[in-house]
């Protein structure tokens, strides 16, 4: 047959034959060419059967246009019946890595004044109490002076109390005079201890406080910003000469990087499958092997922007490859058993709108006719998907070779 332009037109049934020949391989294509007439008759009959079957199934709105697979091609497909089964779902989602807040902190400047010296840079490993930076502050000088005064007052009050105790033992003074001297000494000791605690809060070490108690002069004594925990300096937020405000200026961030938090985003449909203690695998391009951790917290709030619930996974940070704000893939292996339908991953295809579908064997069509069926998939379980809508137990689907049928259907 030729069109008005004189170009030969290929009938629809021949185009279908060509598609199956391509999928079967060059060898099958050669066989099809040598038996063109018989294949043509077979294809025409199959097309008529598909049309009849499609008319018979017109009331099934979930099944799309049917396609009949030639008998010689059925061996290249695998069809299986689906049934209810028990399984433990795996929730596939995304998340971001964060510092473990249980072993990380931001260090605030304990005193006001300009920074005189930086002693710790990002990447440095520090111990608790180590000096990170020095600050020059008149407030610090005032606190040192108050401590010296409190120490001197205590020494004098203690000396008087000890002397009065000896006098009372010799009946030289009344007991109430001794009690008053002892009360004054206790009050002076309390003032001295309060002043020493203030020095500690400003970063003064115990050796310097002991020297001050003994009346030694320490001319180079300065206020210090100290590490409150052991870990790694991950941020330095101050510079030499910068004026700090006590209790409000962030100076450093220190974190123990041996473990990290991963905040996974779990949506409502999967939330019931997640429990505290569930095993989770965190995958990132920075590591050839996944990081294995446990679910330790499930948020009580839903993110209004993403409509997802934050699920915290604590993972060991092997070789410190996980970095803050790194985007990761998370697989949470649920421990709660479910009952439902599972289909092979290879059987699920996507249409032009990215909606999942499978090819379902149509009844009363000789076992070689299949129609598209849109489905709703849930969790992934190994090499299978959970189907939450679109299929019923006992129905038969193409588990292997569905891509070939989709290709032939579009020809």
The 8 nearest C-alpha neighbors of each residue, nearest first, counted from 0:
[[1, 7, 8, 2, 9, 6, 10, 5],
 [2, 0, 7, 5, 6, 8, 3, 4],
 [3, 1, 5, 4, 6, 7, 8, 0],
 [2, 4, 5, 1, 6, 7, 0, 8],
 [5, 3, 2, 6, 1, 7, 8, 0],
 [4, 6, 2, 1, 3, 7, 0, 8],
 [7, 5, 1, 4, 2, 8, 3, 0],
 [6, 8, 1, 0, 2, 5, 9, 4],
 [7, 9, 1, 0, 6, 10, 2, 5],
 [10, 8, 13, 11, 7, 14, 0, 12],
 [9, 11, 13, 12, 8, 14, 0, 15],
 [12, 10, 14, 13, 15, 9, 410, 16],
 [11, 13, 15, 14, 10, 42, 43, 16],
 [12, 14, 16, 15, 10, 11, 17, 9],
 [15, 13, 17, 11, 16, 12, 18, 10],
 [16, 14, 18, 12, 13, 17, 410, 11],
 [15, 17, 13, 19, 14, 18, 20, 12],
 [16, 18, 20, 14, 15, 19, 13, 21],
 [19, 17, 15, 21, 407, 20, 16, 14],
 [18, 20, 22, 16, 21, 17, 23, 407],
 [19, 21, 28, 17, 23, 18, 22, 27],
 [22, 20, 18, 24, 19, 23, 17, 28],
 [23, 21, 19, 24, 20, 403, 18, 407],
 [22, 24, 20, 27, 21, 19, 25, 28],
 [25, 23, 21, 26, 27, 22, 28, 20],
 [24, 26, 28, 27, 29, 21, 23, 20],
 [27, 25, 29, 28, 24, 30, 23, 20],
 [26, 28, 30, 29, 23, 24, 25, 20],
 [27, 29, 20, 25, 31, 26, 30, 24],
 [30, 28, 32, 26, 31, 27, 25, 33],
 [31, 29, 27, 33, 28, 32, 26, 34],
 [30, 32, 28, 34, 29, 33, 35, 27],
 [31, 33, 35, 29, 30, 34, 28, 27],
 [32, 34, 30, 31, 35, 29, 36, 28],
 [35, 33, 31, 32, 36, 37, 38, 30],
 [36, 34, 32, 38, 37, 33, 31, 39],
 [35, 37, 39, 38, 34, 40, 33, 41],
 [36, 38, 40, 39, 35, 34, 41, 42],
 [39, 37, 41, 35, 40, 36, 42, 34],
 [40, 38, 36, 42, 37, 41, 35, 43],
 [39, 41, 43, 37, 38, 42, 44, 36],
 [42, 40, 38, 44, 39, 43, 45, 37],
 [41, 43, 45, 39, 44, 40, 38, 12],
 [44, 42, 46, 40, 45, 41, 12, 39],
 [45, 43, 47, 41, 42, 46, 48, 40],
 [44, 46, 42, 48, 47, 43, 49, 41],
 [47, 45, 49, 43, 48, 44, 42, 50],
 [46, 48, 44, 50, 45, 49, 51, 43],
 [47, 49, 45, 51, 46, 50, 52, 44],
 [50, 48, 52, 46, 51, 47, 67, 53],
 [51, 49, 53, 47, 52, 48, 46, 54],
 [50, 52, 48, 54, 49, 53, 55, 47],
 [51, 53, 55, 49, 54, 50, 48, 56],
 [52, 54, 56, 50, 55, 51, 65, 49],
 [55, 53, 57, 51, 52, 56, 50, 58],
 [54, 56, 52, 53, 57, 51, 58, 50],
 [57, 55, 53, 58, 54, 59, 52, 62],
 [56, 58, 54, 59, 55, 53, 60, 62],
 [57, 59, 56, 60, 55, 54, 61, 62],
 [60, 58, 57, 61, 56, 62, 63, 55],
 [61, 59, 62, 58, 57, 63, 56, 372],
 [60, 62, 59, 372, 373, 63, 389, 371],
 [63, 61, 372, 371, 370, 60, 59, 64],
 [62, 64, 371, 370, 65, 372, 61, 60],
 [65, 63, 370, 53, 66, 371, 62, 408],
 [66, 64, 370, 369, 53, 63, 49, 368],
 [65, 67, 369, 368, 49, 370, 68, 408],
 [68, 66, 368, 367, 49, 45, 69, 369],
 [67, 69, 367, 368, 70, 73, 66, 72],
 [70, 68, 72, 71, 67, 73, 45, 42],
 [69, 71, 73, 72, 68, 367, 74, 67],
 [70, 72, 69, 73, 74, 68, 75, 27],
 [73, 71, 70, 69, 74, 75, 68, 76],
 [74, 72, 75, 70, 76, 71, 68, 69],
 [75, 73, 72, 76, 71, 77, 70, 69],
 [74, 76, 73, 72, 400, 77, 23, 399],
 [77, 75, 400, 73, 74, 399, 78, 397],
 [76, 78, 399, 398, 397, 79, 400, 75],
 [79, 77, 397, 396, 398, 395, 76, 80],
 [78, 80, 395, 396, 398, 81, 397, 77],
 [81, 79, 395, 394, 393, 396, 82, 78],
 [80, 82, 393, 392, 394, 395, 79, 340],
 [83, 81, 392, 393, 340, 84, 80, 341],
 [82, 84, 340, 339, 392, 338, 81, 85],
 [83, 85, 338, 339, 340, 82, 86, 341],
 [86, 84, 338, 337, 336, 339, 83, 87],
 [85, 87, 337, 336, 88, 338, 84, 380],
 [86, 88, 336, 333, 334, 337, 335, 89],
 [89, 87, 380, 333, 378, 86, 379, 332],
 [88, 90, 332, 379, 331, 380, 333, 378],
 [91, 89, 331, 330, 378, 92, 88, 332],
 [92, 90, 330, 329, 89, 331, 379, 378],
 [93, 91, 329, 328, 90, 264, 330, 265],
 [94, 92, 328, 329, 263, 327, 264, 91],
 [93, 95, 263, 262, 327, 264, 326, 328],
 [96, 94, 326, 324, 325, 262, 261, 327],
 [95, 97, 261, 324, 323, 325, 260, 322],
 [98, 96, 323, 260, 324, 261, 259, 99],
 [97, 99, 259, 100, 260, 323, 103, 254],
 [98, 100, 259, 260, 101, 102, 103, 97],
 [99, 101, 103, 102, 98, 104, 260, 254],
 [100, 102, 99, 103, 104, 98, 255, 254],
 [103, 101, 100, 255, 99, 254, 104, 228],
 [104, 102, 254, 100, 253, 101, 255, 99],
 [105, 103, 253, 252, 106, 254, 100, 102],
 [104, 106, 252, 251, 253, 107, 249, 103],
 [105, 107, 251, 250, 252, 249, 104, 108],
 [108, 106, 249, 250, 248, 246, 109, 247],
 [107, 109, 245, 248, 110, 246, 250, 249],
 [110, 108, 245, 246, 201, 107, 224, 200],
 [111, 109, 245, 108, 201, 244, 112, 246],
 [112, 110, 244, 245, 243, 136, 109, 242],
 [111, 113, 136, 243, 242, 135, 134, 110],
 [114, 112, 242, 240, 241, 134, 135, 243],
 [115, 113, 134, 240, 239, 241, 116, 133],
 [114, 116, 134, 133, 239, 240, 113, 135],
 [117, 115, 133, 132, 114, 239, 118, 134],
 [116, 118, 132, 119, 239, 131, 133, 115],
 [117, 119, 131, 132, 116, 120, 130, 133],
 [120, 118, 131, 117, 123, 121, 132, 232],
 [119, 121, 123, 122, 235, 232, 118, 117],
 [122, 120, 232, 233, 234, 123, 235, 119],
 [121, 123, 232, 233, 231, 120, 124, 234],
 [124, 122, 232, 121, 231, 120, 125, 119],
 [123, 125, 231, 230, 232, 122, 126, 229],
 [126, 124, 230, 229, 231, 123, 129, 127],
 [127, 125, 229, 129, 128, 228, 230, 226],
 [126, 128, 228, 229, 227, 226, 129, 125],
 [129, 127, 226, 225, 227, 126, 130, 228],
 [128, 130, 225, 226, 126, 127, 125, 131],
 [131, 129, 225, 224, 132, 223, 128, 226],
 [130, 132, 119, 118, 225, 224, 129, 226],
 [133, 131, 117, 118, 224, 116, 223, 130],
 [134, 132, 223, 116, 115, 222, 114, 224],
 [133, 135, 114, 222, 115, 113, 223, 112],
 [136, 134, 112, 113, 221, 115, 222, 114],
 [135, 137, 112, 139, 138, 111, 134, 140],
 [138, 136, 140, 139, 141, 135, 112, 111],
 [139, 137, 141, 136, 140, 142, 111, 110],
 [138, 140, 142, 136, 137, 141, 222, 143],
 [139, 141, 137, 143, 142, 138, 144, 136],
 [142, 140, 138, 144, 139, 143, 145, 137],
 [141, 143, 139, 145, 144, 140, 146, 138],
 [144, 142, 146, 140, 141, 145, 139, 147],
 [145, 143, 147, 141, 146, 142, 140, 148],
 [146, 144, 142, 148, 147, 143, 149, 141],
 [145, 147, 194, 149, 143, 144, 148, 150],
 [146, 148, 150, 144, 145, 149, 151, 143],
 [149, 147, 145, 151, 150, 146, 152, 144],
 [150, 148, 191, 146, 152, 151, 147, 190],
 [149, 151, 147, 153, 148, 191, 152, 146],
 [152, 150, 148, 154, 153, 149, 147, 155],
 [153, 151, 149, 155, 150, 154, 187, 156],
 [152, 154, 187, 156, 150, 151, 155, 188],
 [153, 155, 151, 157, 152, 156, 158, 150],
 [156, 154, 158, 152, 153, 157, 159, 151],
 [157, 155, 184, 153, 159, 158, 154, 152],
 [156, 158, 184, 160, 154, 155, 159, 153],
 [157, 159, 155, 161, 156, 160, 154, 162],
 [158, 160, 162, 156, 157, 161, 163, 155],
 [161, 159, 180, 157, 163, 181, 162, 158],
 [160, 162, 164, 158, 159, 163, 157, 165],
 [161, 163, 159, 165, 164, 160, 158, 166],
 [164, 162, 166, 160, 165, 177, 161, 167],
 [163, 165, 161, 167, 162, 166, 177, 160],
 [166, 164, 168, 162, 163, 167, 169, 161],
 [165, 167, 163, 171, 169, 168, 164, 172],
 [168, 166, 170, 172, 164, 169, 171, 165],
 [167, 169, 165, 166, 170, 164, 171, 163],
 [168, 170, 166, 167, 171, 165, 172, 164],
 [171, 169, 167, 168, 172, 166, 173, 165],
 [170, 172, 166, 169, 167, 173, 168, 165],
 [173, 171, 167, 170, 166, 174, 176, 163],
 [172, 174, 176, 175, 167, 177, 171, 170],
 [175, 173, 177, 176, 178, 167, 172, 179],
 [174, 176, 178, 177, 173, 179, 172, 180],
 [177, 175, 179, 174, 178, 173, 180, 172],
 [178, 176, 174, 180, 175, 179, 163, 164],
 [179, 177, 175, 181, 180, 176, 182, 174],
 [178, 180, 182, 176, 177, 181, 175, 183],
 [181, 179, 160, 183, 177, 182, 178, 184],
 [180, 182, 178, 184, 160, 183, 179, 177],
 [183, 181, 179, 185, 184, 180, 178, 186],
 [182, 184, 180, 186, 181, 185, 156, 187],
 [183, 185, 156, 157, 181, 187, 182, 186],
 [186, 184, 188, 182, 187, 183, 181, 189],
 [187, 185, 189, 183, 188, 184, 182, 190],
 [186, 188, 153, 184, 190, 189, 185, 152],
 [189, 187, 185, 191, 186, 153, 190, 192],
 [188, 190, 186, 192, 191, 187, 193, 185],
 [191, 189, 193, 187, 188, 192, 149, 194],
 [190, 192, 149, 188, 194, 189, 150, 193],
 [193, 191, 195, 189, 194, 190, 188, 196],
 [194, 192, 196, 190, 195, 191, 189, 197],
 [193, 195, 146, 197, 191, 192, 196, 190],
 [196, 194, 198, 192, 197, 193, 191, 199],
 [197, 195, 199, 193, 198, 194, 192, 200],
 [196, 198, 200, 194, 195, 199, 193, 201],
 [197, 199, 195, 201, 196, 200, 203, 194],
 [200, 198, 203, 196, 202, 201, 197, 195],
 [199, 201, 197, 198, 202, 196, 109, 203],
 [200, 202, 198, 199, 109, 222, 203, 110],
 [201, 203, 223, 199, 200, 224, 222, 225],
 [204, 202, 199, 198, 201, 222, 223, 207],
 [203, 205, 206, 207, 202, 208, 199, 198],
 [206, 204, 208, 207, 209, 203, 199, 210],
 [205, 207, 209, 208, 204, 210, 203, 211],
 [206, 208, 210, 209, 205, 204, 211, 203],
 [209, 207, 205, 211, 210, 206, 212, 204],
 [208, 210, 212, 206, 207, 211, 205, 213],
 [209, 211, 207, 213, 215, 208, 212, 206],
 [212, 210, 214, 208, 213, 209, 215, 207],
 [213, 211, 209, 214, 210, 208, 150, 147],
 [212, 214, 210, 211, 215, 209, 208, 150],
 [213, 215, 211, 212, 210, 216, 147, 150],
 [216, 214, 210, 211, 213, 217, 212, 209],
 [215, 217, 218, 214, 211, 210, 213, 219],
 [218, 216, 220, 219, 215, 207, 211, 210],
 [217, 219, 220, 216, 221, 215, 140, 207],
 [220, 218, 217, 221, 216, 222, 207, 135],
 [219, 221, 218, 217, 222, 207, 203, 140],
 [222, 220, 135, 219, 223, 134, 133, 139],
 [221, 223, 134, 133, 201, 202, 139, 135],
 [224, 222, 133, 202, 132, 134, 225, 130],
 [223, 225, 132, 131, 202, 130, 133, 108],
 [226, 224, 130, 128, 129, 131, 202, 223],
 [225, 227, 128, 127, 129, 228, 130, 131],
 [226, 228, 127, 128, 225, 229, 106, 129],
 [229, 227, 127, 226, 230, 126, 128, 253],
 [228, 230, 126, 127, 125, 255, 226, 227],
 [231, 229, 255, 254, 125, 124, 253, 228],
 [230, 232, 124, 254, 253, 123, 233, 122],
 [231, 233, 253, 121, 122, 123, 234, 252],
 [232, 234, 121, 252, 253, 231, 122, 254],
 [235, 233, 252, 251, 121, 232, 236, 253],
 [236, 234, 251, 237, 121, 250, 120, 252],
 [235, 237, 250, 251, 234, 249, 238, 252],
 [238, 236, 250, 235, 241, 239, 251, 249],
 [237, 239, 241, 240, 114, 236, 117, 235],
 [240, 238, 114, 241, 115, 116, 117, 237],
 [241, 239, 114, 113, 115, 238, 242, 116],
 [242, 240, 113, 114, 239, 238, 243, 237],
 [243, 241, 113, 112, 240, 114, 244, 111],
 [242, 244, 111, 112, 248, 113, 241, 245],
 [245, 243, 111, 248, 247, 246, 110, 108],
 [244, 246, 110, 111, 109, 108, 247, 243],
 [245, 247, 109, 108, 107, 248, 244, 110],
 [246, 248, 245, 244, 107, 249, 108, 243],
 [247, 249, 244, 107, 108, 243, 250, 246],
 [250, 248, 107, 106, 251, 108, 247, 236],
 [249, 251, 236, 237, 107, 106, 108, 248],
 [252, 250, 235, 106, 234, 236, 105, 249],
 [251, 253, 105, 234, 233, 106, 104, 232],
 [252, 254, 232, 231, 104, 103, 233, 230],
 [255, 253, 103, 230, 231, 256, 102, 104],
 [254, 256, 230, 102, 257, 231, 103, 229],
 [257, 255, 258, 254, 259, 319, 316, 231],
 [256, 258, 316, 255, 315, 319, 259, 317],
 [259, 257, 315, 316, 256, 314, 99, 313],
 [260, 258, 99, 98, 314, 313, 97, 316],
 [259, 261, 313, 97, 99, 312, 96, 98],
 [262, 260, 96, 312, 95, 311, 97, 263],
 [261, 263, 311, 94, 95, 310, 309, 260],
 [264, 262, 94, 310, 309, 93, 261, 311],
 [265, 263, 309, 307, 308, 94, 93, 310],
 [266, 264, 308, 307, 270, 263, 309, 269],
 [267, 265, 307, 268, 269, 270, 308, 264],
 [266, 268, 270, 269, 265, 307, 308, 271],
 [267, 269, 266, 270, 271, 377, 265, 272],
 [270, 268, 267, 272, 271, 266, 265, 90],
 [269, 271, 267, 272, 273, 268, 266, 265],
 [270, 272, 273, 269, 268, 267, 274, 335],
 [271, 273, 270, 269, 333, 335, 274, 88],
 [274, 272, 270, 271, 333, 277, 275, 269],
 [275, 273, 277, 276, 272, 333, 294, 334],
 [274, 276, 294, 295, 277, 296, 273, 297],
 [275, 277, 294, 293, 295, 274, 278, 296],
 [278, 276, 294, 293, 275, 274, 333, 332],
 [277, 279, 293, 332, 292, 331, 276, 294],
 [280, 278, 331, 292, 330, 293, 291, 332],
 [281, 279, 291, 330, 290, 329, 289, 292],
 [282, 280, 329, 290, 289, 328, 291, 327],
 [281, 283, 289, 328, 327, 329, 280, 290],
 [284, 282, 327, 285, 286, 328, 281, 289],
 [283, 285, 286, 287, 282, 327, 288, 289],
 [284, 286, 283, 320, 287, 321, 282, 288],
 [285, 287, 288, 284, 283, 320, 289, 282],
 [288, 286, 289, 285, 284, 283, 282, 290],
 [287, 289, 286, 290, 282, 283, 281, 285],
 [290, 288, 282, 281, 280, 291, 286, 287],
 [289, 291, 281, 280, 314, 282, 292, 288],
 [292, 290, 280, 279, 314, 289, 281, 278],
 [291, 293, 314, 279, 313, 278, 312, 280],
 [292, 294, 278, 312, 276, 277, 279, 313],
 [293, 295, 312, 276, 275, 277, 311, 296],
 [296, 294, 275, 311, 312, 293, 276, 313],
 [295, 297, 311, 310, 294, 298, 275, 312],
 [298, 296, 310, 309, 311, 299, 295, 275],
 [297, 299, 309, 300, 308, 310, 296, 301],
 [298, 300, 297, 301, 308, 309, 296, 310],
 [301, 299, 298, 308, 302, 309, 303, 307],
 [300, 302, 308, 307, 306, 303, 299, 309],
 [301, 303, 306, 304, 307, 305, 308, 300],
 [304, 302, 306, 305, 301, 307, 300, 308],
 [303, 305, 302, 306, 307, 301, 308, 264],
 [306, 304, 307, 302, 303, 301, 308, 264],
 [307, 305, 302, 303, 301, 304, 266, 308],
 [308, 306, 266, 305, 265, 264, 302, 301],
 [309, 307, 301, 265, 264, 266, 298, 302],
 [308, 310, 264, 298, 263, 262, 297, 265],
 [311, 309, 297, 263, 262, 296, 298, 264],
 [310, 312, 262, 296, 261, 294, 295, 263],
 [311, 313, 294, 261, 293, 260, 295, 292],
 [314, 312, 260, 292, 293, 259, 261, 311],
 [313, 315, 292, 259, 258, 291, 316, 312],
 [316, 314, 258, 317, 257, 259, 292, 313],
 [317, 315, 258, 319, 257, 259, 321, 314],
 [316, 318, 319, 315, 320, 257, 290, 321],
 [317, 319, 320, 316, 321, 257, 315, 286],
 [320, 318, 316, 317, 321, 256, 257, 322],
 [319, 321, 318, 322, 285, 317, 316, 286],
 [320, 322, 319, 316, 96, 325, 323, 259],
 [323, 321, 325, 320, 324, 96, 97, 319],
 [322, 324, 97, 96, 325, 98, 321, 95],
 [325, 323, 96, 95, 97, 326, 322, 98],
 [324, 326, 96, 95, 322, 323, 327, 321],
 [327, 325, 95, 94, 324, 96, 328, 93],
 [328, 326, 283, 94, 95, 282, 93, 325],
 [327, 329, 93, 282, 281, 92, 94, 283],
 [330, 328, 281, 92, 93, 280, 91, 282],
 [329, 331, 91, 280, 90, 279, 89, 332],
 [332, 330, 279, 90, 89, 278, 333, 329],
 [333, 331, 89, 278, 279, 277, 88, 330],
 [332, 334, 88, 335, 87, 273, 272, 89],
 [335, 333, 87, 336, 277, 332, 274, 272],
 [334, 336, 333, 87, 272, 337, 273, 274],
 [335, 337, 87, 86, 334, 85, 338, 88],
 [338, 336, 86, 85, 87, 339, 335, 88],
 [337, 339, 85, 84, 86, 83, 336, 340],
 [340, 338, 83, 84, 337, 341, 85, 385],
 [339, 341, 83, 386, 385, 82, 84, 342],
 [340, 342, 385, 384, 383, 386, 339, 343],
 [341, 343, 383, 384, 344, 385, 340, 346],
 [344, 342, 383, 345, 346, 398, 382, 384],
 [343, 345, 383, 346, 347, 382, 384, 342],
 [344, 346, 343, 347, 399, 398, 401, 348],
 [345, 347, 398, 343, 344, 401, 357, 397],
 [348, 346, 357, 345, 344, 356, 355, 349],
 [349, 347, 356, 355, 357, 346, 350, 402],
 [350, 348, 355, 353, 354, 356, 351, 347],
 [349, 351, 353, 352, 354, 355, 348, 356],
 [350, 352, 353, 349, 354, 355, 348, 356],
 [351, 353, 350, 354, 349, 355, 356, 348],
 [354, 352, 349, 350, 351, 355, 348, 356],
 [353, 355, 349, 352, 350, 356, 373, 351],
 [356, 354, 349, 348, 374, 373, 347, 353],
 [357, 355, 373, 372, 374, 348, 347, 349],
 [356, 358, 347, 372, 371, 346, 359, 348],
 [357, 359, 371, 370, 396, 397, 369, 372],
 [360, 358, 396, 369, 370, 395, 361, 357],
 [359, 361, 369, 395, 396, 368, 362, 370],
 [360, 362, 369, 368, 364, 359, 370, 363],
 [363, 361, 364, 360, 366, 365, 368, 52],
 [362, 364, 365, 361, 366, 52, 368, 55],
 [365, 363, 362, 366, 368, 361, 52, 367],
 [364, 366, 367, 363, 368, 362, 361, 48],
 [365, 367, 364, 368, 360, 362, 361, 363],
 [368, 366, 68, 67, 365, 369, 364, 73],
 [369, 367, 67, 66, 361, 364, 366, 360],
 [368, 370, 360, 359, 361, 65, 66, 358],
 [371, 369, 65, 358, 359, 62, 63, 64],
 [372, 370, 358, 63, 62, 357, 359, 356],
 [371, 373, 62, 356, 357, 61, 358, 374],
 [372, 374, 356, 355, 389, 61, 357, 371],
 [375, 373, 389, 356, 388, 355, 372, 376],
 [374, 376, 388, 387, 386, 389, 377, 355],
 [377, 375, 386, 385, 387, 384, 374, 378],
 [378, 376, 385, 386, 387, 384, 379, 375],
 [379, 377, 385, 90, 88, 89, 384, 380],
 [378, 380, 384, 89, 383, 385, 381, 88],
 [381, 379, 383, 88, 89, 384, 382, 378],
 [380, 382, 383, 379, 89, 384, 88, 344],
 [381, 383, 344, 380, 343, 384, 379, 345],
 [384, 382, 343, 344, 380, 342, 381, 379],
 [385, 383, 379, 342, 341, 380, 344, 378],
 [384, 386, 341, 377, 378, 376, 340, 379],
 [387, 385, 376, 340, 388, 375, 377, 341],
 [386, 388, 375, 376, 377, 385, 389, 340],
 [389, 387, 375, 374, 386, 390, 376, 391],
 [388, 390, 374, 373, 375, 372, 391, 387],
 [391, 389, 388, 392, 374, 394, 386, 387],
 [392, 390, 394, 393, 389, 81, 340, 82],
 [393, 391, 82, 81, 394, 83, 390, 340],
 [392, 394, 81, 80, 82, 391, 395, 83],
 [395, 393, 80, 392, 81, 391, 396, 390],
 [396, 394, 80, 79, 360, 359, 81, 78],
 [397, 395, 359, 78, 358, 79, 360, 398],
 [396, 398, 78, 358, 399, 401, 77, 346],
 [397, 399, 346, 78, 77, 396, 343, 345],
 [400, 398, 77, 401, 397, 76, 346, 345],
 [399, 401, 76, 402, 403, 77, 404, 397],
 [402, 400, 404, 403, 399, 397, 346, 405],
 [401, 403, 405, 400, 404, 406, 348, 399],
 [404, 402, 406, 401, 400, 405, 407, 22],
 [403, 405, 407, 401, 406, 402, 408, 400],
 [406, 404, 402, 408, 403, 407, 401, 409],
 [407, 405, 403, 404, 409, 408, 402, 410],
 [406, 408, 404, 18, 410, 409, 405, 403],
 [409, 407, 405, 406, 410, 404, 66, 15],
 [408, 410, 406, 407, 405, 404, 15, 18],
 [409, 407, 408, 15, 14, 18, 406, 11]]
